[in-house]
Amino acid sequence: MKKLSFFSLFLLPFLLLPAQQLKSFKGKVADAYNFWICTPEGYTKGDSAKPLVVFLHGRSLCGRDLNRVRRYGPLNAIEKHGLKLDAIVLAPQNPGSGWRPEKVMRLIDWTKSRYSIDTNRIYVIGMSLGGYGTIDVAGTYPGRIAAAMALCGGGTIKEYCGLNELPLWILHGTADRAVGVGASQKVVDAMRSCGESRRLIWTRLKGANHGRLARIFYLPETYQWLFAHSLADSGRAVDRTFTISPETLNRRVYQELLKSDKIAVDYSRGAPASSDPVDYADLDEDEADSTQLASAGNADDEELQEGDDADDNESVKKKNADKTKKDAGKKYYKIRKGDTLGSIARRHHTTVKALCRLNNITPTTTLRIGKRIRVR
């Protein structure tokens, strides 16, 4: 009985945590897709405008079972691995064909009319078939998308010049056998043939296969990079301070998400754009599914499989739990303004060389404010 009481007391703080809410909508928007909306922790009607992240999945998640959309990507990162975004996530499901930009935009407009959205900060990210969709949506509506990230995809639109108007990061593995790296290269070449392409970041990940790039959805810097851009930015300059390399994809990203703080927009340079008038009337109706997502959870450290998705692996969970016990003595420090590796080393009675070894960085690595660095 005492054990039961102790267990209940242990769970209570987690049960009381404000949770991100995931809600499904079917047949809600005419000539569009069924979709999920995920709101941030503590989100209520009348909250200040939030960024909107639109996730376009790959072919393996196509169909009419909305739960498939939770198998990998931002929803999976939030629900199972502790990703905390101060943003609203829109995740539609494609029934089984190419993504149609106008259908995606209908969902964005519907979301704007029902939730308080920062209209200067609408982002699109997608992989494989969703990578194609990201290119097509961004190229069709460059004046409405603040930034986009396309993973191992390509493009199907007739005109690619519009992509040069917005910050765009295209990533593709050189060992991709599902969608060859040449599909992204064609998009890049088409953009460059239009002239100035200074807002493009083109990353070829040497040796990375198709499924490997799914880990990018679980990197905190993925969302930090997106949030670094706004339609209100002067010249819509692209932020090049972030890097994703083959080595980046080797990190224990699930553990990083569990330890990371909420990823939010830095509004120190200006307030969020006012949202369109919001009609909350039909958001109180019971929909196909509504799920509270706890902000704490366990992390898997399995490799994401060849293809678009990754399934849970119980044996890896057990192995990861053992690793967590071994990691109990580790200590982390959150980087502040003005910090250098030298000052951090002195504060924690260690050396720059030791910090570099613990964090797999070099003495010249840029330190980002708010990021955690291991000091022991």
N, C-alpha and C positions, 0 to 999 in steps of 0.2 A: 504493500500500500504506500509506503514511504517512497519507493522508487517511482510509482505512478505520479505522486504529487510532485516530486522533483522534476519529472519529465514534463508535466503540465506547466510548471513554472518556467521551465526552460523554453518551452514553445511560445508562451504568452507574448513576449516582446515581438516575435516574428509575426504572430497573428494580428497584432495591433499595428504593424507597420502599414503606412499608406501604400496602396498597391496601384500598379499600372493596370488599367482596365482595357481588355481586349473584347471587341464587339463585332459580330458579323452582320452583314447586310446582304440579303438575297433579293434580286428583282427590284431593287430600290430605285435604280437610275435607268431610265429607258435607253436602249441601244448602247449599253455599256457592259461592265463586268460585275459579277458578285465580288464582294470585297470585305476586308477587315479594316477596322479603325482601332488603333491603340493610342490611348491618351496617357500622358505622364502621371506620375505619382501625385495624388492630391488634386488632380485637375477638376475644376468645377465650372459650372456655367458662369460666364462673366469674367473668367480669368483673362489676363493680358494676352495679347496675340502670341501664338507659338509658331515656330518653324514647322514646315510640313515636309516629311521625308516620304517619297513614293518609291516603293520596292516592286520591281518587276522580276518575277521568277523565271526559271528556265523550263524547258520542255517536260522534264520529269515530274513537275508539279501541276501540269495542266489537267483539267478535268472539271468536275462539278462537286467534288468533295472539298470544301473550303479548308478542312483541317490539313490537307496536304501542304498548304501554303506555310504552315507552321513548322515544316520539317527542316528547313535551313533558312538563313537570312536574318534580317533584323528581328522578326517576331520570335524566332527560335533563340536568338541571342538575348532578347529581353526575358523570355519566359523561362529558359533553362540555364542561362549562363550569367545572369546578373547585369546585363547591359542596362544602364539607366540614362535615358535621353529626356532632356527637357524640351521635347518636341512631340508632335503628333505624327504617327506613322500610318500611311495609307498603303495597304497591300492587296491589290486586286488579284483575282484568279482568271487566267486565260483558259477557256474551255478546250483549246487545242489547235490554234492557228497562230499566225504572226500577230504581234501586238499592233493595235490600231491607235495611232497617236490621238485621233479625235475622241475615241472612247475613253482613253486615259484622262484626257483633259476634261471630259464631262464629269468624271469622278472627282477630279480636283476642284472643279467649280461647285459640285454638290457639297464637298467637304467644306469649302470656304463659306457656303451658305448656312451650314449647320454648326461649325466650330469656329472659334476665334483664331484665325490664321494670319501670320505675318506674311503679307503678300509680296514682300521683298525677299523672302527666304523660303522658296519652294525648290526642293531638290529631288533629283531622280537618280536612282542607282539600280543596276540590274546585271544579271549574269547569264551568259549563254544566249538562249532565246530572249531573255530579259536584257542582255547586253545590246542585242539588235534593237529591242524596244526602246531602250534608253537613248541610243543614237537617234532613232526615228522621232521620238518625242522631243528631244532637245533641239534637233535640227528643224523641226516643224514649228516649235514655239520658243525660240531662243530669247525672246523678250519677256517670257514669263517664268523661265527656269533660271534660278540664281547660279546653280552649278550642277554638274552631272558627272557620274562615274560609271563607265561601261566596262564590264569584265568579260573577257573571252567571248566577244560577240562580233558584230559586224554592222551592216546597215542595209536598208532596202529603199530608202527615199531616193528620189531622182536628183535632188539638189543638196549638196553637203556644205555649201558656203555659209549657211546660217550657223553652223556649228562653231565658226570662228568668232561669233559674237559673245560667247559665254565661256567661263572657265570649264574645261572639260578634261577629265583624266581617263585615258584609255589604257587598260592593262591586259596583257595576254601572255600566256605561257608558251615558250618556244617548243615544248614537248606536247602540246595539246593535240590529241588525235581526234577529238570529237568535233571541234571547230578549229581549223588551222589558223595559225597566227596571221596568215595572209589575209584573212577576212578583215581583221582590224587594220592591217597595213593598207588595204585598199581605201578604207575610210580616211586614214591619215593622209595618204597621197592625194585623195580628192580634196581634202581641206587645204592642203598646201598648194594645190593647183589654183585655188581661188585667190591666192595671195597671202596676206598677213595671217599667220596662225599662232600668234604669240600667247594666246590663252590656252593652248593645248599642252598637256603633259602626256607623252607617249612612253609607256614603260613596257619593255619586253622582259619578261621574267625567265631568265635562262634555266632550262631544265624543268620548269613547272608544267604539270599536266593540267587537264581541264578541271578536275575536281579540286585541285590544290587551291585555286583562286577563291573557292567558297570561304576560306578562312578570313578573307578580307572583310567579310561582314562582321567579324568578331574582333576586329582591331579598333581600339578607341580612336586612333588617329584618322580612321576612315571618316568618322562623323565629325571630328574636329576639323578636318579639311573641308568638308562640305559646309559646315557652319561658319567657316572663315570668309565666306562669300555672300554678297548681297547685291540685289539689283541696284541698290543705291550707291554702291562703291564707285568712286571716281575712275572712269575708264574701264570698269569691270576687270580689274587686274586679277591675275591668277596667283594664288599663294603657292610658292615653290619651296617652302621650308619643310614640308613633309616628304618623307621618302618611304617607299615600299619596295623591298628587294626580296630575292629568294631567301635570304637569311631572316628577313622579317617574318616570313611565313613559317619559320621553324620555332617561333616563340610559343610559350605556353599561354595562348591568348585567352583561354577560358578563365584561368586563374587571374589574369590581369583585369578582366572585366569585373570579377567578383570584388576585387580590391579597389577598383577605380571609383572616383566620385561621379556624380551626375555630370553628364556631358551637356553643356549648355552654350548658347550664343553669348559672346561678350558684347554687351550693348553699351560699353563705355564710350563708343564713338557716335552713338545716336540711339534714339528710342526705336522700338519696333514699328513697322508700318501699321497703320490702322487697318483692321479687318473690314470686309464687307459686312453689311447688316446680317446678323445671325438669327435664324429661325430655329428655335429649339423644339418646336412642337412635336415632331415625330421622332425625336431621339429618346423619348421616354417609353416608347412602345417596346414590347418584348420582341426581340429579333430571334434569328435562328440559333444564336449562341452568344453568351456573354460570360466572360471569364475574368476573374481577378487574378492578376499576376503578381505574386509576392516578389519583393525586391531582393530577397535573399534566396539562395539556392545552391545546389551542388553543381560542380562542373565536370564534364567529361574531358579527357585529353586524347580521344581517339583521333586518328587521321581521318579527314574528310575523304570519302570514297571517290573513286573515278566516276565522273558524272556530276550532276548538280547537287545531290543531297547527301546527308550523313545521318545514320541511324544511331540510336543510343547503344552502348556496349557495356553490359553489366560488369564484365570482367575488368574493363578499363576503369570503370567507376571505382571498383574495389582497389585497384592498383593506385589510382589517383588519391584515394583516401589515405593509403599508406604513405604516399609522398607528402601529403599535407601534414601528417604527424612529424615527419622528418624535417619539414620546413618550419616547424613551430618556433625555432630560435632565430629565424630571419627577421631583419629589421629594415624598415623602409622610411624614406624621408620625402616629403612633398616639396618640390622645387618652388622657391619664391623669387620675386623680382630681385635682381642683383646677385643671385647665387652663381658661383663658379664651381667647377670640380674641386679646385684647390680649397675654397672656403668650406665646402661641404666636407671634404676630407679632414680638414683641421677640426671642424665642429664635432666630428664623430671619431676622432682619434684614429684615423686610418690614412691611406695614401691614395693619390690619384690613380696609380697603377692598379691598386686593389679594387677601386670603384669601377674602373674600366673592365676588369676581369669579371666582376660580379654581374655587370649589366650588359656585357657584350658590346661595349662602345669604345670609342677612341678618345684621346684627350681633346680632339677638335670637334667632337660631337656637340651640336647645338642643344642647349638645355631649354626645355619648354616649361614655362610657368604652369604649375598645377600638376605636372606629371610626377609620378612616384619613382624614386630611384632607390635601389637596394644599397644599404650602407653596411650590412653585416650578413 
